[in-house]
């Protein structure tokens, strides 16, 4: 049984400063064990993959992400898959 869960989302049209802020807030201690931020799209935004330990439901993962990035004025766009 897998005890981790993964949540992938994008943040379209955010500045480089906002992208760096996202990296910083996702690195704070908590339920997210790893967060990989792909900034290769430049000013078009970024894609983030966060891993949670222990495993969380989709709703709890989304709530955790929103709680971290909403204070910097961003909301995740769920990536299909």
C-alpha positions as CSV (number, residue, x, y, z in Angstrom):
1,X,0.0,0.0,0.0
2,X,1.3,3.4,-1.0
3,X,1.4,5.9,1.9
4,X,2.1,9.0,-0.2
5,X,-0.1,10.9,-2.6
6,X,0.7,13.3,-5.4
7,X,-1.0,16.6,-6.4
8,X,-0.1,18.3,-9.7
9,X,-1.2,21.8,-10.6
10,X,-0.3,24.8,-12.6
11,X,-0.1,28.5,-12.0
12,X,-0.5,30.3,-15.3
13,X,0.8,33.8,-16.0
14,X,2.6,34.4,-12.8
15,X,5.8,36.6,-12.6
16,X,9.2,35.3,-11.7
17,X,8.9,36.9,-8.3
18,X,5.7,35.0,-7.7
19,X,7.3,31.8,-8.9
20,X,10.1,32.1,-6.4
21,X,7.5,32.8,-3.6
22,X,5.7,29.6,-4.6
23,X,8.9,27.7,-4.2
24,X,9.5,29.2,-0.8
25,X,6.0,28.6,0.7
26,X,5.9,25.0,-0.6
27,X,9.2,24.3,1.1
28,X,7.9,25.2,4.5
29,X,7.5,22.3,6.9
30,X,4.2,20.5,6.9
31,X,2.3,17.8,5.1
32,X,4.1,18.4,1.8
33,X,7.2,16.3,1.8
34,X,8.5,17.4,-1.7
35,X,7.5,20.0,-4.2
36,X,9.0,20.1,-7.6
37,X,8.5,23.4,-9.4
38,X,8.9,23.4,-13.2
39,X,9.6,27.0,-14.2
40,X,10.6,26.2,-17.8
41,X,7.6,28.0,-19.3
42,X,9.0,31.4,-18.1
43,X,6.4,34.1,-17.8
44,X,3.7,31.7,-19.0
45,X,3.7,30.3,-15.4
46,X,4.8,27.1,-13.8
47,X,3.8,23.6,-13.1
48,X,4.1,22.1,-9.6
49,X,4.1,18.5,-8.4
50,X,3.7,18.1,-4.6
51,X,4.1,14.9,-2.7
52,X,2.3,14.4,0.6
53,X,3.2,12.0,3.4
54,X,1.2,10.4,4.8
55,X,-1.3,10.0,1.9
56,X,-4.0,12.7,1.7
57,X,-7.4,12.9,-0.1
58,X,-7.6,15.1,-3.1
59,X,-9.6,17.7,-1.1
60,X,-7.1,17.8,1.7
61,X,-4.2,18.2,-0.7
62,X,-5.9,21.0,-2.5
63,X,-6.7,22.7,0.8
64,X,-3.1,22.5,1.9
65,X,-1.9,24.0,-1.4
66,X,-4.4,26.8,-1.3
67,X,-3.6,27.6,2.3
68,X,0.0,28.1,1.3
69,X,-0.2,30.0,-1.9
70,X,-3.5,32.1,-1.5
71,X,-1.7,34.5,0.8
72,X,0.6,35.5,-2.0
73,X,-2.4,36.1,-4.3
74,X,-2.4,32.8,-6.3
75,X,-4.8,29.9,-6.7
76,X,-3.9,26.6,-8.3
77,X,-5.3,25.3,-11.6
78,X,-5.6,21.5,-11.4
79,X,-3.6,19.7,-14.0
80,X,-5.6,16.8,-15.6
81,X,-4.2,13.4,-15.1
